[in-house]
Amino acid sequence: MSEDTRALAEAEGLRERLRQLEDTQRATLNILEDFDEEKAKLRLLQQALMNLLEDFDGERRASQMVQRATLNLLEDMNQERGRLDDAQRAIMNMLEDVEVKRAKSERARELLETANKALRERSEQLRALASELTLAEQRERQRLARILHDGLQQTLVAARFRLRVLEQAGDQAVRKEAEQVGELIAESLGASRALTAELSPPILYTRGLVAALQWLARWMYERQGLTVGLEAVGEVDPLAEDVTVLLFQATRELLFNIVKHAGVKAAHVQVAQLDGWVRITVEDYGGGFDPSHLRVEGGSSGGFGLFSIRERLDLLGGKLEMQSAPGRGSRFTLVAPLLPRPGKAEAAAQP
């Protein structure tokens, strides 16, 4: 082989090796580039791992915080359960107390109902007793009036007839004495008849309350010199006998008080009926008085009469109203039901 051929072969071999070196260099560069990329990926992975570790530490700390919070919550729940147990025991005690109090309240209610029933029965008995007392007094007045009329008055009339025989005697002295005795008998007979009418005026039973008050007004003027102006507002229905008698007697008592204490010669009486009630107002313009000075159970200024009137009206379901002041006259109002009703004691006992 010639030298040129060997030179060419060596040159070709050199070029081949050069190409291989270049390929190797390029491969090495590619490997280096790939290595750099992998290194970068490793750095990213390392950073991700670091972040993950940091997140894990955060999660661990958060988990520890949650655990501590859970433990605190469990402690709070235990404490709250203890408080709930205490509250439950307190509620049970309260329920027991309420049950005891309910039983006591039920017992008290039963006792109250029993007491109210007894009070109502007692009040009704008192009302009936007051009514019977009023009627008994009036019956006694009627009995005395009959005794006066059938006994004393008849005797006086008979004595006057017998006395007329003596008045015709011839002896002047006997006739004079007979005339004087006759005058005394006439006065006694007049007084007896007046007392009979005062004790039990027949008009009270034959014509009712208003007519009886009209008679009373005339009688007060004739016997006591008191002018009584009577005003009847509308019609007044017939009343129960005990109510009629009590209202008549109470009005007479009030008029007598005016004569004795008011220092006047006139009075005004008004009778009216409203919504099932009868109202009688007795009024004067005299000296008046302080109602607080009247004792509860009577006083020197007609207090006992007023007390009696008030109590009897109260038991019949009515009332007595007083309005007076020194120097300003007095006004008394009698209020009574058309029919007997329970008194205040019974009304207060109603449940």
C-alpha positions in Angstrom: 0.0 0.0 0.0 1.3 3.3 -0.8 2.0 6.0 1.6 -0.8 8.1 0.2 -3.2 5.4 0.6 -2.1 4.8 4.2 -2.3 8.5 4.8 -5.8 8.6 3.4 -6.8 5.6 5.5 -5.4 7.2 8.6 -7.0 10.5 7.8 -10.3 8.7 7.3 -9.8 6.9 10.6 -9.0 10.1 12.3 -12.1 11.7 10.8 -14.1 8.7 12.0 -12.7 9.0 15.5 -13.3 12.7 15.3 -16.9 12.1 14.4 -17.2 9.6 17.2 -15.7 12.1 19.6 -18.1 14.7 18.4 -21.0 12.2 18.9 -19.6 11.3 22.3 -19.3 15.0 23.1 -22.9 15.7 21.9 -24.1 12.7 23.9 -22.2 13.9 26.9 -23.6 17.4 26.5 -27.1 15.8 26.2 -26.4 13.8 29.2 -25.2 16.9 31.0 -28.3 18.7 30.0 -30.5 15.8 31.1 -28.5 15.7 34.3 -29.1 19.5 34.8 -32.8 18.9 34.2 -32.9 16.0 36.6 -30.9 18.1 39.1 -33.5 20.9 38.7 -36.3 18.3 39.1 -34.5 17.0 42.2 -34.3 20.5 43.6 -38.0 21.0 42.9 -38.7 17.6 44.5 -36.5 18.5 47.4 -38.3 21.8 47.8 -41.6 20.0 47.5 -40.5 17.6 50.2 -39.4 20.5 52.4 -42.8 22.1 51.8 -44.5 18.8 52.5 -42.4 18.4 55.7 -43.4 22.0 56.7 -47.0 21.2 55.9 -46.7 18.0 57.9 -45.2 19.9 60.8 -48.1 22.4 60.5 -50.6 19.6 60.3 -49.0 17.9 63.2 -49.1 21.2 65.2 -52.7 21.7 64.1 -53.5 18.1 65.1 -51.9 18.7 68.5 -53.9 21.9 68.8 -57.1 20.0 67.8 -56.2 17.3 70.3 -55.7 19.8 73.0 -58.9 21.5 72.1 -60.6 18.2 72.1 -59.3 17.4 75.5 -60.4 20.8 76.8 -63.8 20.2 75.2 -64.0 16.9 76.8 -63.1 18.5 80.2 -65.7 21.2 79.6 -68.2 18.5 78.6 -67.5 16.6 81.8 -67.9 19.7 83.8 -71.1 20.6 81.9 -72.4 17.1 82.5 -71.7 17.6 86.2 -73.5 20.8 86.1 -76.4 19.2 84.2 -76.5 16.4 86.8 -76.6 19.1 89.5 -79.3 20.9 87.6 -81.3 17.7 87.1 -81.1 16.9 90.8 -82.2 20.5 91.6 -85.1 20.2 89.1 -86.1 16.9 90.7 -86.0 18.6 94.1 -88.0 21.5 92.8 -90.5 19.1 91.2 -90.8 17.3 94.6 -91.3 20.7 96.3 -93.9 21.7 93.6 -95.7 18.4 94.2 -95.7 19.0 97.9 -96.8 22.6 97.4 -99.5 21.5 95.0 -100.8 19.0 97.5 -100.8 21.7 100.1 -102.5 24.1 97.7 -105.1 21.5 96.9 -105.7 20.9 100.6 -105.9 24.7 101.2 -108.3 25.0 98.3 -110.5 22.3 99.8 -110.4 23.9 103.2 -111.2 27.3 101.6 -114.1 25.8 99.7 -115.3 24.2 102.9 -114.9 27.5 104.8 -116.6 29.5 102.0 -119.5 27.0 102.0 -119.8 27.3 105.8 -119.5 31.1 105.5 -122.3 31.2 102.8 -124.5 29.0 105.0 -123.8 31.2 108.0 -124.4 34.4 106.0 -127.7 33.0 104.8 -128.6 32.1 108.3 -127.7 35.6 109.4 -129.8 37.1 106.6 -132.7 34.9 107.5 -132.2 35.8 111.2 -132.1 39.5 110.4 -135.3 39.2 108.3 -137.0 37.2 111.0 -135.9 39.8 113.6 -137.3 42.6 111.6 -140.6 40.8 111.1 -140.7 39.7 114.7 -140.3 43.3 115.9 -143.0 44.3 113.5 -145.3 41.5 114.7 -144.7 42.6 118.3 -145.5 46.2 117.2 -148.7 44.9 115.6 -149.5 42.9 118.7 -149.1 45.9 121.0 -151.1 48.0 118.5 -153.9 45.4 118.7 -153.7 45.4 122.5 -154.0 49.2 122.5 -156.8 49.2 120.0 -158.8 46.2 121.2 -158.0 46.7 124.9 -157.1 50.1 126.1 -158.9 52.1 123.5 -162.1 50.1 123.9 -161.9 50.5 127.6 -161.4 54.3 127.2 -164.4 54.5 124.8 -166.6 52.5 127.3 -165.4 54.8 130.1 -166.3 57.8 128.1 -169.8 56.5 127.5 -170.3 55.7 131.2 -169.0 59.2 132.0 -171.7 60.8 130.0 -174.2 59.5 132.5 -172.4 61.5 135.2 -172.2 64.5 133.0 -176.1 64.5 133.1 -176.2 64.4 136.8 -177.9 67.2 138.7 -174.9 68.0 140.9 -172.8 70.8 139.3 -169.6 69.7 140.9 -170.1 66.1 139.6 -170.7 67.4 136.1 -167.6 69.5 136.2 -165.4 66.7 137.4 -167.0 64.4 134.8 -166.2 66.9 132.1 -162.5 67.1 133.2 -162.3 63.3 133.4 -163.9 63.2 129.9 -161.2 65.5 128.6 -158.5 63.3 130.1 -160.1 60.2 128.6 -160.3 62.0 125.2 -156.6 62.9 125.4 -155.7 59.4 126.5 -157.7 58.0 123.6 -156.0 60.3 121.2 -152.6 59.4 122.5 -153.4 55.7 122.3 -154.6 56.0 118.8 -151.5 57.9 117.8 -149.3 55.3 119.5 -151.2 52.6 117.7 -150.5 54.2 114.4 -146.9 54.8 115.3 -146.3 51.3 116.4 -147.8 49.7 113.3 -149.3 51.9 110.6 -151.9 49.8 108.8 -151.2 51.6 105.5 -147.7 50.0 105.4 -149.4 46.6 104.8 -152.3 47.7 102.7 -150.8 50.2 100.3 -147.0 49.6 100.3 -143.9 51.6 101.1 -144.5 54.9 99.2 -148.0 55.4 100.7 -146.6 54.5 104.1 -143.8 57.2 103.7 -146.5 59.7 102.6 -148.3 58.9 105.9 -145.0 59.2 107.8 -144.4 62.7 106.3 -147.8 63.9 107.5 -147.3 62.2 110.9 -143.8 63.9 111.4 -145.3 67.3 110.7 -148.3 66.7 113.0 -146.4 65.1 115.9 -142.9 66.6 115.6 -143.4 69.8 113.6 -141.0 68.6 110.9 -141.9 69.4 107.3 -141.0 66.5 105.1 -140.9 66.9 101.3 -141.4 63.5 99.8 -140.4 62.8 96.2 -141.2 59.5 94.5 -139.2 59.0 91.3 -141.2 56.6 89.0 -142.9 53.5 90.2 -141.6 51.3 93.0 -142.5 47.7 92.7 -143.8 45.8 95.7 -141.0 44.7 98.1 -140.6 41.8 100.3 -142.3 42.4 103.7 -139.0 42.4 105.7 -137.4 44.9 103.2 -140.5 47.2 103.3 -140.6 47.2 107.1 -136.9 47.8 107.5 -136.9 50.7 105.0 -139.9 52.3 106.7 -138.4 52.0 110.2 -135.0 53.2 109.0 -136.5 56.3 107.3 -138.5 57.1 110.5 -135.3 56.7 112.6 -133.4 59.1 110.3 -136.2 61.6 110.4 -136.3 61.4 114.2 -132.5 62.0 114.2 -133.1 65.2 112.2 -135.6 66.4 114.7 -133.3 65.6 117.6 -129.9 66.7 116.2 -130.1 68.7 113.0 -131.7 71.9 114.4 -134.0 72.4 111.4 -137.7 72.1 110.7 -137.5 70.6 107.2 -136.2 67.5 105.5 -136.3 65.9 102.1 -137.0 62.3 101.3 -136.6 60.8 97.8 -137.7 57.3 96.8 -136.5 55.7 93.5 -136.1 52.3 91.9 -133.2 51.5 89.6 -132.0 48.1 88.2 -133.6 46.0 90.8 -132.7 48.2 93.8 -134.7 50.7 95.9 -132.9 53.8 97.0 -134.3 56.1 99.7 -132.4 59.4 100.3 -133.1 61.3 103.5 -131.5 64.8 103.4 -131.4 67.9 105.6 -129.5 71.2 105.6 -128.9 71.3 109.4 -125.8 71.4 111.5 -124.3 68.2 110.1 -121.7 66.1 111.9 -118.4 64.3 111.3 -119.1 60.7 110.4 -115.8 59.6 111.8 -116.9 60.6 115.3 -119.6 58.0 115.3 -118.3 54.9 117.2 -118.4 51.6 115.3 -121.1 50.3 117.6 -123.0 53.4 118.3 -122.5 56.9 119.7 -124.2 59.7 121.5 -125.5 61.3 118.2 -127.8 58.5 117.0 -124.9 56.3 116.3 -126.5 53.1 117.6 -129.6 53.7 115.4 -127.3 54.2 112.4 -125.2 51.1 113.3 -128.4 49.0 113.6 -129.7 50.3 110.2 -126.4 49.6 108.5 -126.0 46.1 109.9 -129.6 45.0 109.0 -129.4 46.4 105.5 -126.1 44.7 105.0 -127.6 41.3 106.1 -130.4 41.8 103.6 -127.9 42.6 100.8 -128.3 46.4 101.0 -126.2 49.2 102.5 -126.3 52.6 104.2 -124.4 55.5 102.7 -123.6 58.6 104.8 -122.5 62.0 103.6 -122.2 64.8 106.2 -119.9 67.5 107.5 -120.2 70.0 110.3 -122.3 73.0 109.1 -123.1 71.4 105.8 -126.1 69.2 106.6 -126.5 65.4 106.1 -127.5 63.0 103.5 -128.3 59.3 104.2 -129.0 56.9 101.4 -130.7 53.5 102.1 -130.1 50.9 99.4 -132.0 47.6 99.4 -132.9 44.9 96.8 -136.4 44.5 95.5 -136.0 40.9 96.6 -133.8 39.6 99.5 -130.2 39.0 98.3 -127.1 37.6 100.0 -125.4 40.1 102.3 -121.8 41.3 101.9 -120.5 38.5 104.0 -121.8 35.9 101.6 -120.8 38.0 98.6 -117.2 38.1 99.9 -117.3 34.4 100.3 -118.1 33.7 96.7 -115.1 32.0 94.9 
